[in-house]
Amino acid sequence: MISDLLIRFFVGNFGFGIDEHIDLGIKYDTNTGIFGMDFYVILGRAGKRVARRKHAKGKFGKHQRISAEDAKQWFTEKMAGTIV
């Protein structure tokens, strides 16, 4: 599925596209046809909502934020992908 991502697009959050939905392992249906789709992944740690909620807003510490290096490490470990 996703194996390679270009490094210039990797800043913490990342997106990728699939040309044909049958690449995901979905069986082909003549009524549906073939269609592509785009995905965008937003990575965040627990507690991120504290800075965005309406009541009792708080600060979100700089050590809590996801860095590009953290995102790259997560992608290579969890998604078993490589970054080109």
C-alpha positions in Angstrom: 0.0 0.0 0.0 2.1 2.9 1.2 5.7 2.2 1.1 7.5 5.4 0.1 6.9 9.0 1.0 8.8 11.9 -0.4 10.8 13.7 2.3 9.8 17.2 1.1 6.1 16.5 2.0 6.9 15.2 5.5 6.6 18.0 8.1 4.7 16.1 10.9 1.4 15.5 9.1 1.4 13.8 5.8 -0.8 12.9 2.9 -0.8 10.3 0.1 -3.0 9.3 -2.7 -4.1 6.0 -4.2 -4.8 5.8 -7.9 -7.1 2.7 -7.7 -9.1 1.6 -4.8 -8.5 -2.1 -5.7 -4.9 -1.5 -4.5 -6.4 -1.5 -1.0 -7.5 -5.1 -1.5 -11.2 -4.2 -2.1 -12.9 -6.5 -4.6 -13.7 -4.9 -8.0 -17.4 -4.1 -8.5 -18.7 -3.3 -12.0 -21.4 -0.9 -10.6 -18.8 1.1 -8.7 -16.0 1.1 -11.2 -12.5 2.2 -10.3 -11.8 5.3 -8.3 -8.9 6.9 -6.5 -8.8 8.6 -3.1 -6.6 10.9 -1.1 -5.7 10.5 2.6 -4.3 13.1 4.9 -2.9 11.9 8.3 -2.7 14.4 11.2 -0.6 13.2 14.1 -1.2 14.5 17.6 -0.5 13.5 21.2 -3.0 13.1 24.0 -3.8 16.5 25.5 -3.9 18.5 22.2 -7.5 19.4 22.8 -6.6 21.4 25.9 -5.4 24.3 23.7 -8.4 24.2 21.3 -11.4 23.7 23.6 -13.7 26.7 24.3 -13.9 26.4 28.1 -10.8 26.4 30.3 -8.2 26.7 27.6 -4.7 25.7 28.6 -1.2 25.8 27.1 0.1 22.9 25.0 3.8 22.5 25.9 6.5 22.5 23.2 7.6 19.0 24.3 4.1 17.7 23.7 4.1 18.7 20.1 4.8 16.2 17.3 8.1 17.1 15.5 8.9 16.0 12.0 11.4 13.5 13.4 8.7 12.0 15.7 6.4 11.7 12.7 9.0 10.0 10.5 9.8 7.5 13.3 6.1 6.7 13.7 5.7 6.2 10.0 8.7 3.9 9.7 7.7 1.8 12.7 3.9 1.6 12.6 3.3 1.8 8.8 6.5 -0.1 7.9 7.3 2.5 5.2 10.4 4.2 4.0 11.0 7.9 3.5 12.7 8.8 0.2 
